Amino acid sequence: MPVNVTLDVMLARRKMRAKDLAAQVGISETQMSLLRTGKVKGMRFDTLSKICFLLDCQPADIMEYLPDPADLSLKAGD
């Protein structure tokens, strides 16, 4: 997946447990775990907004785009 979730890094910087963040955001610990490990296909903007608010960060602070070399062939066709 070209989007890498770096939420654990921000949790460590803020000295916050994933369990506590999940409770404050209003999602289950299971969903938080899946999110942290990048095993989800998407996230609601509402959830992203709450996470960013609670961690006092930007979306780019908790996820990064890593280009897939296979995707570069798509761009060549433009």
C-alpha positions as CSV (number, residue, x, y, z in Angstrom):
1,M,0.0,0.0,0.0
2,P,1.5,3.4,-0.9
3,V,0.2,5.1,2.2
4,N,2.1,4.2,5.3
5,V,0.4,5.0,8.7
6,T,2.9,6.5,11.2
7,L,0.3,7.0,14.0
8,D,2.5,5.1,16.5
9,V,5.3,7.7,16.1
10,M,2.9,10.6,17.0
11,L,1.4,8.6,19.9
12,A,4.9,8.1,21.3
13,R,5.7,11.8,20.8
14,R,2.5,12.8,22.6
15,K,3.1,10.1,25.3
16,M,-0.5,8.8,24.7
17,R,-1.7,5.2,24.6
18,A,-3.6,4.0,21.6
19,K,-6.3,2.7,23.9
20,D,-6.8,6.2,25.4
21,L,-6.9,7.8,21.9
22,A,-9.4,5.2,20.7
23,A,-11.7,6.0,23.6
24,Q,-11.5,9.8,23.0
25,V,-12.0,9.4,19.3
26,G,-15.0,7.1,19.8
27,I,-13.6,4.0,17.9
28,S,-12.9,0.5,19.3
29,E,-9.5,-0.6,20.3
30,T,-9.6,-3.1,17.5
31,Q,-10.3,-0.4,14.9
32,M,-7.4,1.7,16.4
33,S,-5.1,-1.3,16.2
34,L,-6.1,-2.0,12.5
35,L,-5.5,1.7,11.8
36,R,-2.1,1.8,13.5
37,T,-0.9,-1.2,11.6
38,G,-2.2,0.1,8.2
39,K,-4.6,-2.8,7.8
40,V,-7.5,-0.6,6.8
41,K,-8.5,0.5,3.3
42,G,-9.7,3.9,4.4
43,M,-10.6,6.3,7.2
44,R,-13.5,8.7,7.6
45,F,-12.5,12.3,7.6
46,D,-14.4,12.8,10.8
47,T,-12.1,10.2,12.5
48,L,-9.0,11.7,11.0
49,S,-10.1,15.2,12.2
50,K,-10.6,13.9,15.7
51,I,-7.2,12.1,15.8
52,C,-5.5,15.2,14.5
53,F,-7.3,17.4,17.0
54,L,-6.5,15.2,20.0
55,L,-2.8,14.7,19.0
56,D,-2.4,18.4,17.9
57,C,-1.0,17.4,14.5
58,Q,-1.6,17.4,10.8
59,P,-2.7,14.4,8.7
60,A,0.8,14.3,7.2
61,D,2.1,13.8,10.7
62,I,0.4,10.4,11.0
63,M,0.6,9.1,7.5
64,E,2.9,9.3,4.5
65,Y,2.7,8.6,0.8
66,L,5.3,6.1,-0.5
67,P,5.2,5.9,-4.3
68,D,4.9,2.4,-5.6
69,P,7.3,1.9,-8.6
70,A,4.5,0.1,-10.4
71,D,2.4,3.2,-10.2
72,L,5.0,5.2,-12.1
73,S,4.1,3.4,-15.3
74,L,0.6,4.9,-14.9
75,K,2.0,8.4,-14.8
76,A,4.2,7.7,-17.9
77,G,1.0,7.2,-19.9
78,D,-0.2,10.8,-19.2
